[in-house]
């Protein structure tokens, strides 16, 4: 059992959620309630990571993060080490790869709120922030929860992007999925089996927790 | 409380054409009446600040809510407006009492619960405090929406098709409740409806809307006796509406005696008290004219009056005769042939035989 890989996988999942969820709520709501020029294009761009093969996405991210790109150079001069093949680079890549998994469910969640309900909140004297906090967010909650689960599950299972951008550095960028592949290559079926079972257990536990949570917090139930 | 009239002027060419101007005082009920798609709801939304027409002014007493001339626009959450949405728009994740409490943000936290319960008791929902909207019937949801609108302690109460989604029997009860409620509330009340029944039962003033334009605006009795509103006539039948007071009960005959500014009427009614104020509606089709007083009739009411106007409607082959009975204008719809035979003209003295009288408990 590669405990370091498990730790990295869990940190990567949690970190991706922490970065993406606030942004996703802001952006998903924006797409749900506002109409603007070029909205269709923006929605298409948000979805691109979903349809792109992970290795293709990883390839472009690697180019973008690399020492020859302005982003890569800026990061290196600020932090002191290159962005690719580091945990930070992996986290950033994971966040980008998960954009559609976060934005879409949240957007649907906010879209499901009738516009009259939003207007009623304003007519009750709630300020825009109170409207969001007390009416919109609780009603869009199932969408936000779905976004978090999908992101976590997807991050645990991500392989192509991780390998392209992060490589396979033990203790730094080797996630559990990569470690399983690594062990299989070394004919270490036992370790691979234990780690695969661990991932399976985490996935089932995640789903059970979220189902229980959504039962308890769903707006339509008492 | 001092009168805090709502003055509204809205004008724009598109996308939703609007051209209306009205003032509604405390204690008045203005019904905005018109076919669907005529812009009724847009007017309410403009008053609440949920919509901003290109040229608009909305004043509540001395407060300016919207004035496109000066660029003033107070956001909806800072306008003292109580709005009851057509589909009620309750917050589905909150219980009835929390729905109402949401609109009590201007009150100290400790008072909110009590105040919300008081309001729900007022609309007869004291027993359903902790139900969620999905556990309430249509009529109950409407009451929660009403309590929530009142919780804001609004300077104006707006009702958007308040009875559209409830069945007939519930509708009657809600109409009566709103009618009795509005007499205790000292604020302008605006009611959007496409059902003339609501207008007759609740309104003191009417604004008739056609494609965003006010085709008529005024007190209910003034508008009901305008024979030129032919589409209205087509929709509901022309008639006269006026206020009366219950003078006597004839319980044995199932009748009540009403006095009004023009005489006495007998009307079928039960469950009313002496001195109760009622609104009388006499459809123009239910009035027969005679040049001399007839005798031996099955009907109860014969009033005499003077013809003030004769309106011929070529489209309907009918004539509407306007008759002054005391200070009330009575309308009678007769054929053109009858007008010729009786030689009806303005200034003539006639007897009006009234076949049916309907009364509503009014103010």
Interface residues (C-beta under 8 A of the other chain):
Chain A: X114 X116 X117 X119 X120 X121 X122 X123 X124 X125 X126 X127 X128 X130 X131 X134 X135 X138 X139 X219 X220 X222
Chain B: X45 X48 X49 X50 X75 X76 X77 X78 X81 X82 X83 X85 X86 X87 X89 X90 X91 X92 X93 X102 X103 X105 X106 X132 X134 X135 X148 X149 X151 X152
